[in-house]
Amino acid sequence: MIIITIPAFNEEKTISEIIADIKKAMSATKYHYKILVVDDGSSDNTAKIAKESGAVVYSHPMNYGLAETFKTEIEKALEMNADIIVHIDADGQYLADDIPKMIRAVEDGNDLVLGNRFSSELRHMPAIKKFGNRAFSRVISHVTGFKINDAQTGFRAFNRDVAKKIEICSMHTYTQEQIIRAVKLKFRVREIPVRFMPRKSGKKKTSRLRKLTTRK
């Protein structure tokens, strides 16, 4: 079973389109799959629209942030008997057409597959953000001793063993934590090129805890 998970916070403008794109991409494959949307306490119609679009929806009672949402994604996906979990954002920047090749990369023997945005030019990504992402990826590469080009990607696929054995503890750096722990536990990690588009709508999701801890 493939579980495709989408974290969503006030994404009513894009969530139905993202789900439709996933269904279209997966309809051309042999995979048995379900779409899981974890609604992180949205104040709009994200959950309602996601359900109407055919997704399984689990809602947080309030906005907990991306790290807690990712933990919920894994928990619920395992309850749904996931063999492979694909995590993709709800803002439309990653293309659903790339999901099957992420799945195939896991089937080829990789445990954690990362969608590398820097395989393309990324003209629409601000230069300062591009520089920051590359710099942070170099830090993670140094920490792990394993070359990582895009340590902050929001597009990843991993098998059941990774989901069960890697416990996410961080409130903010869950993407990097999963990579670091996967390498340390000797899971096979691979990056593959993916396309990255301009954000369709909305704004980056931030947890209340982060807002409180960064307020001056």
C-alpha contacts under 8 A as a table, 3 or more apart, distances in Angstrom:
res1	aa1	res2	aa2	distance
1	M	31	Y	7.53
1	M	32	H	5.55
1	M	33	Y	5.57
1	M	34	K	7.76
1	M	81	N	6.65
1	M	82	A	5.07
1	M	83	D	5.31
1	M	84	I	6.73
2	I	31	Y	7.04
2	I	32	H	6.20
2	I	33	Y	4.42
2	I	34	K	6.45
2	I	82	A	5.67
2	I	83	D	6.06
2	I	84	I	5.03
2	I	85	I	5.99
2	I	86	V	7.51
3	I	33	Y	5.63
3	I	34	K	5.10
3	I	35	I	5.85
3	I	36	L	6.73
3	I	77	A	6.15
3	I	80	M	7.81
3	I	82	A	5.69
3	I	83	D	7.82
3	I	84	I	6.41
3	I	85	I	4.96
3	I	86	V	6.30
4	I	33	Y	7.29
4	I	34	K	6.30
4	I	35	I	4.82
4	I	36	L	6.01
4	I	85	I	5.84
4	I	86	V	4.63
4	I	87	H	5.98
4	I	88	I	7.38
5	T	35	I	5.97
5	T	36	L	4.70
5	T	37	V	5.79
5	T	38	V	7.40
5	T	73	E	6.33
5	T	77	A	7.79
5	T	85	I	7.06
5	T	86	V	5.98
5	T	87	H	4.87
5	T	88	I	6.36
6	I	35	I	7.70
6	I	36	L	6.24
6	I	37	V	4.76
6	I	38	V	6.23
6	I	73	E	7.91
6	I	87	H	6.10
6	I	88	I	5.47
6	I	89	D	5.59
6	I	90	A	5.97
7	P	37	V	5.92
7	P	38	V	4.97
7	P	39	D	6.27
7	P	40	D	7.08
7	P	66	L	7.31
7	P	69	T	6.37
7	P	70	F	7.16
7	P	73	E	7.65
7	P	88	I	7.67
7	P	89	D	6.22
7	P	90	A	6.49
8	A	11	E	5.92
8	A	15	I	7.87
8	A	37	V	6.78
8	A	38	V	6.07
8	A	39	D	4.94
8	A	40	D	5.97
8	A	42	S	7.62
8	A	46	T	7.33
8	A	89	D	7.57
8	A	90	A	5.89
9	F	39	D	5.94
9	F	40	D	5.22
9	F	41	G	6.64
9	F	42	S	4.97
9	F	46	T	7.31
9	F	63	N	7.65
9	F	205	K	6.57
10	N	42	S	4.86
10	N	43	S	6.34
10	N	44	D	5.57
10	N	45	N	7.41
10	N	46	T	5.84
10	N	202	G	7.53
11	E	14	T	5.64
11	E	15	I	5.70
11	E	44	D	7.81
11	E	46	T	5.56
11	E	90	A	6.82
11	E	91	D	7.31
11	E	201	S	7.97
11	E	202	G	6.70
12	E	15	I	5.59
12	E	16	S	7.46
12	E	44	D	6.59
12	E	45	N	5.57
12	E	46	T	4.35
12	E	49	I	6.77
13	K	16	S	7.58
13	K	201	S	7.08
13	K	202	G	7.99
14	T	17	E	5.41
14	T	18	I	6.21
14	T	90	A	6.87
14	T	91	D	6.42
14	T	92	G	7.17
14	T	200	K	7.33
14	T	201	S	7.14
15	I	18	I	5.12
15	I	19	I	6.21
15	I	46	T	6.85
15	I	49	I	7.27
15	I	50	A	6.33
15	I	90	A	6.05
15	I	91	D	7.71
16	S	19	I	5.18
16	S	20	A	6.09
16	S	49	I	6.42
16	S	50	A	6.12
16	S	53	S	5.86
17	E	20	A	5.01
17	E	21	D	6.06
18	I	21	D	5.09
18	I	22	I	6.24
18	I	90	A	6.55
18	I	91	D	7.88
18	I	92	G	6.42
18	I	96	A	7.52
19	I	22	I	5.10
19	I	23	K	6.23
19	I	35	I	7.60
19	I	50	A	7.61
19	I	53	S	6.76
19	I	54	G	7.83
19	I	55	A	7.42
20	A	23	K	5.12
20	A	24	K	6.19
20	A	53	S	7.42
21	D	24	K	5.10
21	D	25	A	6.16
21	D	96	A	5.81
21	D	97	D	7.66
22	I	25	A	5.12
22	I	26	M	6.04
22	I	96	A	5.10
22	I	97	D	7.34
22	I	99	I	7.91
23	K	26	M	5.20
23	K	27	S	5.85
24	K	27	S	5.23
24	K	28	A	7.13
25	A	28	A	6.06
25	A	29	T	7.60
25	A	96	A	6.13
25	A	97	D	5.17
25	A	99	I	7.53
25	A	100	P	7.52
26	M	29	T	5.27
26	M	30	K	7.88
26	M	31	Y	7.09
26	M	99	I	7.95
26	M	100	P	7.04
27	S	30	K	7.73
29	T	100	P	7.54
34	K	55	A	7.21
34	K	56	V	7.50
35	I	54	G	7.75
35	I	55	A	5.01
35	I	56	V	6.09
36	L	55	A	5.65
36	L	56	V	4.77
36	L	57	V	5.84
36	L	58	Y	7.68
36	L	73	E	7.62
36	L	77	A	7.56
37	V	47	A	7.87
37	V	50	A	7.03
37	V	55	A	6.41
37	V	56	V	6.16
37	V	57	V	4.85
37	V	58	Y	6.44
38	V	57	V	5.90
38	V	58	Y	4.98
38	V	59	S	5.76
38	V	60	H	7.51
38	V	69	T	6.60
38	V	72	T	7.30
38	V	73	E	6.44
39	D	42	S	6.23
39	D	46	T	7.08
39	D	47	A	6.07
39	D	57	V	6.98
39	D	58	Y	6.08
39	D	59	S	4.49
39	D	60	H	6.13
40	D	59	S	6.01
40	D	60	H	5.01
40	D	61	P	7.52
40	D	62	M	6.41
40	D	63	N	5.02
40	D	64	Y	6.36
40	D	65	G	6.93
40	D	69	T	6.47
41	G	59	S	6.24
41	G	60	H	4.94
41	G	61	P	5.29
41	G	62	M	4.02
41	G	63	N	4.51
41	G	64	Y	7.46
42	S	45	N	7.43
42	S	46	T	6.54
42	S	47	A	7.59
42	S	62	M	7.38
42	S	63	N	6.98
45	N	48	K	5.29
45	N	49	I	6.03
46	T	49	I	5.38
46	T	50	A	6.05
47	A	50	A	5.13
47	A	51	K	6.20
47	A	57	V	6.53
47	A	59	S	7.19
48	K	51	K	5.30
48	K	52	E	6.25
49	I	52	E	5.04
49	I	53	S	6.05
50	A	53	S	5.01
50	A	54	G	6.54
50	A	55	A	5.58
50	A	56	V	7.74
50	A	57	V	6.91
51	K	54	G	5.27
51	K	55	A	5.14
51	K	56	V	6.35
51	K	57	V	6.21
52	E	55	A	7.43
60	H	63	N	6.87
60	H	64	Y	7.45
63	N	207	S	6.28
63	N	208	R	6.77
64	Y	67	A	7.90
64	Y	68	E	5.97
64	Y	69	T	6.93
64	Y	207	S	5.34
64	Y	208	R	6.56
64	Y	209	L	7.64
65	G	68	E	5.83
65	G	69	T	6.21
65	G	205	K	6.85
65	G	206	T	5.54
65	G	207	S	3.66
65	G	208	R	6.90
65	G	209	L	7.85
66	L	69	T	4.91
66	L	70	F	5.99
66	L	172	H	7.48
66	L	205	K	7.01
66	L	206	T	7.04
66	L	207	S	6.81
67	A	70	F	5.15
67	A	71	K	6.42
67	A	170	S	7.08
67	A	171	M	5.33
67	A	172	H	5.85
67	A	173	T	7.42
67	A	174	Y	5.67
68	E	71	K	5.05
68	E	72	T	6.29
68	E	171	M	7.00
69	T	72	T	5.03
69	T	73	E	6.16
70	F	73	E	4.94
70	F	74	I	6.39
70	F	174	Y	7.98
71	K	74	I	5.29
71	K	75	E	6.24
71	K	168	I	6.82
72	T	75	E	5.00
72	T	76	K	6.00
73	E	76	K	5.39
73	E	77	A	5.90
74	I	77	A	5.09
74	I	78	L	6.11
74	I	85	I	7.83
74	I	163	A	6.21
75	E	78	L	5.39
75	E	79	E	6.38
76	K	79	E	4.94
76	K	80	M	6.28
77	A	80	M	4.96
77	A	81	N	6.54
77	A	82	A	5.53
77	A	85	I	7.08
78	L	81	N	4.98
78	L	82	A	5.26
78	L	160	R	7.42
78	L	163	A	7.65
78	L	164	K	7.93
79	E	82	A	7.50
82	A	85	I	6.32
82	A	160	R	6.53
83	D	159	N	5.81
83	D	160	R	5.11
84	I	103	I	7.33
84	I	106	V	7.68
84	I	157	A	6.91
84	I	158	F	5.68
84	I	159	N	4.42
84	I	160	R	5.92
85	I	157	A	5.54
85	I	158	F	5.47
85	I	159	N	6.23
85	I	160	R	7.39
86	V	99	I	7.49
86	V	102	M	7.81
86	V	103	I	7.51
86	V	155	F	7.50
86	V	156	R	5.84
86	V	157	A	4.26
86	V	158	F	6.66
87	H	154	G	7.09
87	H	155	F	5.63
87	H	156	R	5.36
87	H	157	A	6.20
88	I	94	Y	7.05
88	I	154	G	6.09
88	I	155	F	4.84
88	I	156	R	6.94
89	D	92	G	6.90
89	D	93	Q	7.46
89	D	94	Y	7.07
89	D	154	G	6.18
89	D	155	F	6.98
91	D	94	Y	7.90
91	D	199	R	5.81
91	D	200	K	6.00
91	D	201	S	6.56
91	D	202	G	7.36
92	G	95	L	6.68
92	G	197	M	7.23
92	G	198	P	7.86
92	G	199	R	6.11
92	G	200	K	5.99
93	Q	196	F	5.31
93	Q	197	M	4.42
93	Q	198	P	5.70
93	Q	199	R	5.22
93	Q	200	K	7.21
94	Y	98	D	7.93
94	Y	155	F	7.06
94	Y	194	V	7.53
94	Y	195	R	6.31
94	Y	196	F	5.16
94	Y	197	M	6.36
95	L	98	D	5.75
95	L	99	I	7.59
95	L	194	V	7.91
95	L	195	R	6.56
95	L	196	F	7.13
95	L	197	M	7.75
96	A	99	I	5.36
97	D	100	P	6.88
98	D	101	K	5.64
98	D	102	M	6.55
98	D	194	V	6.55
98	D	195	R	7.75
99	I	102	M	5.10
99	I	103	I	6.34
100	P	103	I	5.04
100	P	104	R	6.16
101	K	104	R	4.92
101	K	105	A	6.13
102	M	105	A	5.18
102	M	106	V	6.67
102	M	113	V	6.64
102	M	115	G	7.61
102	M	156	R	7.41
102	M	157	A	6.13
102	M	192	I	7.69
103	I	106	V	5.25
103	I	107	E	6.33
103	I	157	A	6.61
104	R	107	E	4.84
104	R	108	D	6.08
105	A	108	D	5.05
105	A	109	G	7.04
105	A	110	N	6.20
105	A	113	V	6.82
106	V	109	G	5.54
106	V	110	N	4.60
106	V	111	D	5.86
106	V	112	L	6.94
106	V	113	V	6.58
106	V	157	A	7.07
106	V	158	F	6.54
106	V	159	N	6.91
107	E	110	N	6.88
109	G	188	R	7.69
110	N	113	V	6.65
110	N	158	F	7.92
110	N	187	F	7.79
110	N	188	R	5.09
110	N	189	V	6.06
110	N	190	R	6.56
111	D	158	F	5.41
111	D	159	N	5.55
111	D	161	D	7.77
111	D	162	V	6.65
111	D	187	F	5.84
111	D	188	R	5.10
111	D	189	V	6.03
112	L	156	R	7.22
112	L	157	A	5.88
112	L	158	F	4.37
112	L	159	N	6.88
112	L	162	V	7.22
112	L	182	A	7.52
112	L	187	F	7.32
112	L	188	R	6.45
112	L	189	V	4.83
112	L	190	R	6.45
113	V	156	R	5.52
113	V	157	A	5.07
113	V	158	F	6.10
113	V	189	V	5.91
113	V	190	R	4.98
113	V	191	E	5.64
113	V	192	I	7.15
114	L	150	D	7.76
114	L	153	T	6.89
114	L	155	F	6.37
114	L	156	R	4.61
114	L	157	A	6.70
114	L	189	V	7.70
114	L	190	R	6.25
114	L	191	E	4.62
114	L	192	I	6.32
115	G	150	D	7.73
115	G	153	T	6.34
115	G	154	G	7.71
115	G	155	F	5.24
115	G	156	R	5.75
115	G	191	E	5.88
115	G	192	I	5.37
115	G	193	P	5.80
115	G	194	V	5.37
116	N	119	S	5.99
116	N	149	N	6.75
116	N	150	D	5.43
116	N	153	T	6.76
116	N	191	E	5.88
116	N	192	I	5.65
116	N	193	P	4.79
116	N	194	V	5.66
117	R	120	S	6.34
117	R	122	L	7.54
117	R	150	D	6.71
117	R	153	T	7.14
117	R	193	P	6.43
117	R	194	V	5.65
117	R	195	R	6.23
117	R	196	F	5.91
118	F	121	E	6.64
118	F	122	L	6.98
118	F	149	N	7.03
118	F	150	D	6.77
118	F	193	P	7.60
119	S	193	P	5.33
119	S	194	V	7.08
120	S	193	P	7.85
120	S	194	V	8.00
120	S	195	R	7.03
120	S	196	F	7.97
122	L	125	M	5.51
122	L	196	F	7.09
123	R	126	P	7.76
124	H	197	M	7.67
124	H	198	P	6.21
125	M	129	K	6.79
125	M	130	K	6.32
125	M	198	P	7.74
126	P	129	K	5.34
126	P	130	K	6.19
127	A	130	K	5.01
127	A	131	F	6.06
128	I	131	F	5.10
128	I	132	G	6.09
129	K	132	G	4.99
129	K	133	N	6.04
130	K	133	N	5.22
130	K	134	R	6.22
131	F	134	R	5.24
131	F	135	A	6.08
132	G	135	A	5.09
132	G	136	F	6.05
133	N	136	F	5.18
133	N	137	S	6.10
133	N	150	D	7.00
133	N	151	A	7.47
133	N	152	Q	6.80
134	R	137	S	5.05
134	R	138	R	6.33
134	R	149	N	6.90
134	R	150	D	6.89
135	A	138	R	5.16
135	A	139	V	6.54
136	F	139	V	5.04
136	F	140	I	6.38
136	F	151	A	7.16
137	S	140	I	5.10
137	S	141	S	6.07
137	S	148	I	5.92
137	S	149	N	5.77
137	S	150	D	5.71
137	S	151	A	4.93
137	S	152	Q	7.46
138	R	141	S	4.95
138	R	142	H	6.17
138	R	147	K	7.82
138	R	148	I	7.06
138	R	149	N	7.42
139	V	142	H	5.09
139	V	143	V	6.22
140	I	143	V	4.99
140	I	144	T	6.08
140	I	148	I	7.03
140	I	151	A	6.94
140	I	176	Q	7.20
140	I	180	I	7.34
141	S	144	T	5.30
141	S	145	G	5.51
141	S	146	F	5.12
141	S	147	K	4.92
141	S	148	I	5.31
142	H	145	G	5.17
142	H	146	F	7.15
142	H	147	K	7.87
143	V	180	I	7.62
144	T	180	I	5.98
144	T	183	V	6.51
144	T	184	K	7.19
146	F	183	V	7.59
148	I	151	A	6.12
148	I	191	E	7.60
149	N	191	E	7.87
150	D	153	T	5.77
151	A	175	T	7.05
151	A	176	Q	5.95
151	A	179	I	7.55
152	Q	175	T	6.06
152	Q	176	Q	6.69
153	T	156	R	7.27
153	T	175	T	7.46
154	G	175	T	7.71
158	F	162	V	6.28
158	F	163	A	7.15
159	N	162	V	5.58
159	N	163	A	6.53
160	R	163	A	5.01
160	R	164	K	6.11
161	D	164	K	5.16
161	D	165	K	5.86
162	V	165	K	5.33
162	V	166	I	5.64
162	V	182	A	7.23
162	V	187	F	7.71
163	A	166	I	5.96
163	A	167	E	7.86
164	K	167	E	7.45
166	I	178	Q	6.74
166	I	181	R	6.57
166	I	182	A	7.06
168	I	174	Y	6.23
168	I	177	E	6.83
168	I	178	Q	6.79
169	C	174	Y	7.43
170	S	173	T	5.77
170	S	174	Y	5.57
170	S	177	E	7.19
171	M	174	Y	6.77
172	H	210	R	7.72
173	T	176	Q	5.54
173	T	177	E	6.08
174	Y	177	E	4.86
174	Y	178	Q	6.09
175	T	178	Q	5.47
175	T	179	I	6.64
176	Q	179	I	5.12
176	Q	180	I	6.13
177	E	180	I	5.14
177	E	181	R	6.02
178	Q	181	R	5.32
178	Q	182	A	5.95
179	I	182	A	5.10
179	I	183	V	6.26
179	I	189	V	7.85
180	I	183	V	5.35
180	I	184	K	6.20
181	R	184	K	5.02
181	R	185	L	5.99
182	A	185	L	5.19
182	A	186	K	6.25
182	A	187	F	5.18
182	A	188	R	7.58
182	A	189	V	7.25
183	V	186	K	4.99
183	V	187	F	5.70
183	V	188	R	7.22
183	V	189	V	6.94
184	K	187	F	7.61
199	R	202	G	7.92
206	T	210	R	6.71
206	T	211	K	7.21
207	S	210	R	5.28
207	S	211	K	6.52
208	R	211	K	5.05
208	R	212	L	6.26
209	L	212	L	5.15
209	L	213	T	6.15
210	R	213	T	5.11
210	R	214	T	6.01
211	K	214	T	5.38
211	K	215	R	6.02
212	L	215	R	5.37
